[in-house]
Amino acid sequence: MTGGPLTDHPFRSFWMGGYEGADHVNGRGDALDMVRATGHDRLLVRDYREARRLGLRCVRESVGWRLSERAPGAWDFSRAQCMARTARREGLQVLWTLMHYGVPPDLTLLDDALIPRFARFAAAAAAAIRPLCPGPRFYTPINEISFLAWAASSSDAMGPAGAPHEVGAREDSRISGYEIKRRLVRAALAGMDAIREVDPQARFLHIDPVIHVVPTQDTPDQRALAEQVASYQWQAFDMLAGRQDPELGGHPAALDWIGLNHYHSSQWEVPSEKRLAWHLGDPRRQPLSALLGQVWQRYGRPLLVAETGHIGRGRADWLHDIAGEAQRALRAGVPLGGVCLYPMLDRPDWYEPTRWHRSGLWHVPRDARGAAVGRRLVRPYARALADWERGRRSAMALDLVADHGSHAGSHA
């Protein structure tokens, strides 16, 4: 795909793939490790080769703070280093997430001690990864600050690391988790400073959902509520940039690249919490290109669709929709650097790990014990990707021809 005032081209491919890496403890007390559950750790070489065959040269991976910190100040980065070595051999670029929700067991998201501990972890992770990865090296210090703060404040999704909740409490998008958000922003900023000490050429990708909210009933109170809830999506980015709560230490340079996550469930009503059905063509939905344009106008920073995907039979149709929206955004001048399909592999549910989501480019067959034993390509989804990848290459070739012609004309 071409177009848009994008002068920074740090990624090896426009289409990317993300491997689920959530590692938090859920409300039932299950300690999650999505990399192990999907067999990605054991089938790493196969996964990377298959991704490359589909034209994906850039992938997202998670280091995992909870999984890596065995004791305060004692880290094991062997998994991430294996990923880095394998990616280099297979010709892939890795975009690294350091904290994918989980925290060491002696910390919670309500504890200011999290901030210096995370900074030390971030520096150690960067030091372990840097020698194994050619530049540019991208780090997401904390994945989805806004989502994590909301989930930890509105539900028991983050288990003992989150805020206390009543049994049966309903998730409520009117909650922003503001104090947790502030703490996570401070940790991310401290982590960035620590990473730069060991990797001065580090690049940063801050990621959060981009959403659209409408009132259930068209009344002044509900319109105001919808605007308020929608505004929560800007809080973490504004704090990082120093626009909001500048005492946290944010500054404009902290926003390097902005990653936006968007799914069919990313648009809803308040106060009903009813989702605006994508598959039914709810007319109140906003096209992704318009949402990306809002982010670009607000921050003036290059963008990445850092997570997007669908479930079941809708996966191919969703990809066609997103690819078309990416084209529209680029034609409108939005500097969009890529789209990351997420997850690459079917994955277990966070709340009920015995139940799996059919959402990946590959289905994950499992044995009688539930262990992942292979991969099966979801062909309609893969064909949709191939169609758009061929179209992107054709468009690039046409642009090169046009560019060459204009240069030739200038010398005539």
C-alpha positions in Angstrom: 0.0 0.0 0.0 1.3 3.5 -0.8 0.3 7.0 -0.1 0.3 9.3 2.9 3.2 11.5 4.1 5.1 8.6 5.6 8.9 9.4 5.5 9.9 7.0 8.2 9.8 3.4 6.9 11.3 1.2 9.7 9.3 -2.0 9.2 10.2 -4.8 6.9 6.6 -5.4 5.7 3.3 -3.5 5.7 1.4 -6.7 6.7 2.5 -8.0 10.0 1.5 -10.8 12.4 1.2 -10.8 16.2 1.6 -13.8 18.5 -0.6 -13.7 21.6 1.6 -13.2 24.7 -0.7 -12.3 27.6 0.8 -13.5 30.8 -1.4 -12.2 33.6 -3.2 -14.1 36.4 -6.9 -14.1 35.7 -9.7 -13.7 38.2 -9.9 -17.5 38.7 -6.2 -17.6 39.7 -5.0 -19.2 36.5 -1.5 -18.0 35.6 -1.6 -17.5 31.9 1.2 -18.1 29.4 -0.3 -17.8 25.9 3.0 -18.5 24.2 3.3 -21.9 25.9 -0.5 -22.6 25.6 -0.4 -22.2 21.8 2.8 -24.2 21.4 4.5 -21.1 19.9 7.6 -21.7 22.1 8.0 -25.3 20.8 7.0 -24.6 17.2 8.8 -21.3 16.8 10.8 -22.1 13.7 7.8 -23.5 11.9 5.7 -20.5 12.9 8.2 -18.0 11.6 8.8 -19.8 8.4 5.0 -20.1 7.7 4.6 -16.4 8.5 7.4 -15.5 6.0 5.8 -17.7 3.3 2.7 -15.5 3.6 4.8 -12.4 3.1 4.9 -11.3 6.7 8.4 -10.0 7.5 7.5 -8.3 10.7 6.0 -9.9 13.9 5.0 -8.8 17.3 6.2 -10.8 20.3 6.0 -10.4 24.1 8.9 -10.7 26.5 6.5 -11.0 29.5 7.5 -9.3 32.8 5.7 -11.8 35.1 7.3 -14.8 33.2 10.8 -13.3 33.0 11.4 -12.0 36.5 12.0 -15.1 38.6 12.8 -13.0 41.7 13.4 -9.2 42.3 16.3 -8.4 40.0 16.7 -11.9 38.7 15.6 -12.4 35.1 15.4 -15.2 32.6 15.2 -13.9 29.0 16.0 -17.2 27.3 12.6 -17.4 25.6 12.9 -13.9 24.1 16.5 -14.5 23.1 15.5 -17.7 21.3 12.8 -15.7 19.5 15.4 -13.1 18.5 17.9 -15.6 17.2 15.2 -17.5 15.3 13.7 -14.3 13.8 17.1 -13.2 12.6 17.8 -16.5 10.9 14.4 -16.5 9.2 14.7 -12.9 8.1 12.0 -11.4 10.3 11.8 -8.2 12.3 10.4 -8.4 15.9 8.5 -5.6 17.6 8.9 -6.3 21.3 6.3 -5.9 24.0 7.9 -5.9 27.5 4.9 -6.0 29.8 1.9 -7.8 28.5 -0.4 -7.3 31.5 1.3 -9.6 34.0 3.4 -8.4 36.9 5.6 -10.3 39.4 3.7 -11.9 42.2 4.9 -9.5 44.9 3.6 -6.4 43.0 0.1 -5.1 42.0 -1.0 -2.3 39.6 -1.8 -0.3 42.8 1.8 -0.3 44.0 4.2 2.6 43.2 7.0 0.1 43.7 6.0 -1.2 40.3 7.7 1.9 38.6 11.4 1.5 39.5 11.1 -2.3 39.3 9.7 -2.1 35.8 12.5 0.3 34.8 15.1 -2.2 35.9 13.4 -5.0 34.1 13.1 -2.9 30.9 16.8 -2.1 30.9 17.7 -5.7 31.5 15.3 -6.9 28.7 16.8 -4.4 26.2 20.3 -5.4 27.1 19.5 -9.1 26.5 17.7 -8.4 23.2 19.9 -5.7 21.6 22.9 -7.9 20.6 20.6 -10.3 18.8 18.4 -8.0 16.8 19.4 -5.7 14.0 18.0 -2.2 14.2 15.7 -0.5 14.3 14.7 -2.1 17.5 11.1 -1.3 18.6 9.9 -1.7 22.2 6.3 -1.3 23.6 7.0 -0.8 27.3 3.5 -1.6 28.5 0.9 -3.1 26.2 -2.4 -1.2 26.1 -2.1 1.1 29.1 -5.7 2.3 28.8 -7.2 -1.2 28.4 -5.2 -2.6 31.2 -6.1 0.2 33.6 -9.8 -0.2 32.7 -9.8 -4.0 32.9 -8.0 -3.9 36.3 -10.5 -1.3 37.6 -13.8 -2.5 36.2 -13.5 -6.3 36.6 -11.5 -9.1 38.1 -9.9 -9.8 34.7 -6.4 -9.0 36.0 -6.8 -11.1 39.1 -4.8 -10.2 42.2 -2.8 -7.5 40.4 -5.9 -5.4 39.9 -8.3 -3.4 42.1 -10.6 -5.3 44.6 -14.0 -6.1 43.1 -17.3 -7.4 44.3 -18.2 -10.9 43.1 -20.2 -10.7 39.9 -19.3 -7.0 39.2 -20.1 -6.0 35.7 -17.5 -4.6 33.3 -18.3 -0.9 32.8 -16.8 1.3 30.2 -17.6 4.4 32.2 -14.6 3.5 34.3 -11.2 4.7 33.0 -9.0 3.4 35.9 -7.4 6.8 36.0 -5.0 6.2 39.0 -3.8 2.9 37.6 -3.3 4.6 34.2 -1.2 7.3 35.8 1.0 4.7 37.5 1.4 2.8 34.3 2.4 5.9 32.3 5.0 6.7 34.9 6.3 3.2 34.6 6.4 3.4 30.8 8.3 6.6 30.8 10.8 5.3 33.4 11.2 2.2 31.3 11.9 4.2 28.1 14.6 6.2 29.9 16.1 2.9 31.2 16.0 1.3 27.7 17.7 4.3 26.1 20.6 3.9 28.6 21.4 0.5 27.1 20.1 1.0 23.6 20.4 4.6 22.5 18.9 3.9 19.1 15.7 2.3 20.6 12.4 3.2 19.0 9.1 3.0 20.8 5.6 2.0 19.9 2.8 2.9 22.3 -0.3 0.9 21.8 -4.0 1.3 22.9 -7.4 0.6 21.4 -9.0 3.1 19.1 -12.8 3.2 19.8 -16.1 4.8 18.9 -18.9 5.2 21.4 -22.5 6.3 20.8 -25.5 7.0 23.2 -28.1 4.3 23.6 -30.7 7.1 23.4 -30.2 10.4 21.7 -30.5 12.6 24.8 -28.2 15.4 26.0 -27.1 13.4 29.0 -26.3 10.2 27.1 -24.5 12.1 24.3 -22.3 13.7 27.0 -21.7 10.3 28.5 -20.7 8.9 25.1 -18.3 11.7 24.5 -16.8 11.3 28.0 -16.2 7.5 27.6 -14.7 8.0 24.1 -12.3 10.6 25.6 -10.8 8.0 27.9 -8.9 6.6 24.9 -6.8 9.7 24.7 -5.7 9.8 28.4 -2.6 7.6 28.3 -1.3 9.1 25.0 -1.9 12.6 26.4 -0.1 11.7 29.6 2.9 10.2 27.7 3.1 13.4 25.6 2.9 15.7 28.6 -0.4 17.2 27.5 -2.2 15.9 30.6 -0.8 15.6 34.1 2.6 16.9 33.1 3.9 16.2 36.6 4.1 12.5 35.5 7.1 13.5 33.3 5.6 13.0 29.8 6.9 14.9 26.9 6.2 15.1 23.1 9.2 13.0 22.1 7.8 10.1 24.2 5.3 9.5 21.3 7.4 7.9 18.6 5.0 5.6 16.8 1.4 5.1 17.9 -0.2 1.7 17.6 -4.0 1.4 17.5 -5.9 -1.9 18.2 -9.4 -2.3 16.6 -11.8 -5.2 16.6 -15.5 -5.6 15.8 -16.2 -5.0 19.5 -14.3 -1.7 19.6 -17.5 0.3 19.0 -20.5 0.3 21.4 -23.3 2.1 23.1 -23.4 3.6 26.6 -24.8 3.1 29.1 -26.2 -0.2 27.6 -22.7 -1.5 26.7 -24.2 -3.1 23.6 -21.7 -3.5 20.7 -22.4 -1.9 17.3 -22.7 -5.0 15.1 -20.1 -5.0 12.3 -21.5 -8.1 10.6 -25.0 -6.4 10.5 -23.6 -3.1 9.1 -24.8 -1.0 12.0 -24.9 2.5 10.5 -23.6 4.1 13.7 -20.2 2.5 13.3 -17.3 4.7 12.2 -15.0 3.4 9.5 -11.5 2.7 10.7 -10.0 5.2 8.3 -11.9 8.0 10.0 -10.7 6.8 13.4 -7.1 6.7 12.2 -7.5 10.2 10.8 -8.7 11.4 14.2 -5.5 10.0 15.9 -3.3 11.5 13.2 -4.9 14.9 13.5 -4.6 14.9 17.3 -1.0 13.7 17.6 0.7 14.1 14.3 2.7 10.9 14.7 3.0 7.9 12.4 0.5 5.1 13.1 0.3 1.4 13.0 -2.7 -0.8 13.3 -1.1 -2.9 16.0 -3.9 -5.5 16.4 -6.9 -6.4 14.3 -8.7 -9.6 13.5 -12.0 -11.4 13.7 -13.4 -14.8 14.6 -14.8 -17.8 12.8 -16.0 -17.4 9.2 -15.8 -13.6 9.4 -12.0 -13.5 9.4 -11.5 -13.0 5.6 -14.3 -10.5 5.3 -12.9 -8.5 8.2 -9.4 -8.4 6.6 -10.9 -7.2 3.3 -12.7 -4.4 5.3 -9.6 -3.4 7.2 -7.4 -3.4 4.1 -9.8 -1.2 2.3 -9.9 1.2 5.2 -6.1 1.2 5.4 -6.0 2.2 1.7 -8.5 5.0 2.3 -6.5 6.3 5.3 -3.3 6.4 3.2 -5.1 8.2 0.4 -6.3 10.8 2.9 -2.7 11.4 3.9 -2.6 9.4 7.2 1.0 8.1 7.7 0.0 4.5 8.3 3.1 2.2 8.5 1.4 -1.2 8.6 -1.4 -3.5 9.8 -0.8 -6.3 12.2 -3.1 -9.3 12.1 -3.7 -10.6 15.6 -3.5 -13.2 16.8 -1.6 -15.4 14.3 -2.7 -18.5 16.1 -6.0 -19.6 17.6 -5.7 -19.1 21.3 -7.3 -20.0 24.7 -9.8 -17.7 26.3 -8.2 -15.6 29.1 -11.1 -16.3 31.5 -11.7 -20.0 30.6 -8.4 -21.4 29.3 -10.1 -24.7 28.2 -12.1 -22.8 25.6 -10.4 -21.7 22.5 -11.1 -18.8 20.1 -11.0 -19.5 16.3 -9.4 -16.2 15.5 -6.0 -17.0 14.0 -4.4 -17.4 10.6 -3.7 -20.9 11.8 -5.9 -23.3 13.7 -4.1 -25.1 16.5 -4.8 -28.8 16.7 -4.5 -30.3 20.2 -4.0 -33.7 21.7 -6.1 -35.4 24.3 -4.3 -33.5 27.1 -5.0 -30.2 25.4 -1.4 -29.6 24.3 -0.9 -27.9 20.9 0.5 -30.4 18.4 0.4 -28.6 15.1 -0.9 -25.9 12.8 -3.6 -25.8 10.1 -3.8 -22.8 7.8 -7.2 -21.0 7.6 -7.2 -20.8 3.8 -9.9 -18.2 3.2 -8.1 -15.9 5.6 -4.8 -16.6 4.0 -6.2 -16.0 0.5 -7.6 -12.7 1.5 -4.1 -11.7 2.8 -2.5 -12.9 -0.4 -4.9 -10.8 -2.5 -4.1 -7.6 -0.7 -0.4 -8.3 -0.6 -0.3 -8.8 -4.3 -2.3 -5.6 -4.7 0.1 -3.7 -2.5 3.1 -4.9 -4.6 1.4 -3.9 -7.8 0.6 -0.5 -6.4 4.2 0.0 -5.3 5.4 -1.0 -8.8 3.1 1.5 -10.4 4.3 4.2 -8.1 7.9 3.4 -8.9 7.2 3.6 -12.6 5.3 6.9 -12.1 8.1 8.3 -10.0 10.8 7.3 -12.5 8.7 8.9 -15.3 8.5 12.2 -13.4 12.2 12.2 -12.7 12.9 11.5 -16.3 10.7 14.3 -17.4 12.5 16.7 -15.1 15.8 16.0 -16.9 14.4 16.2 -20.4 
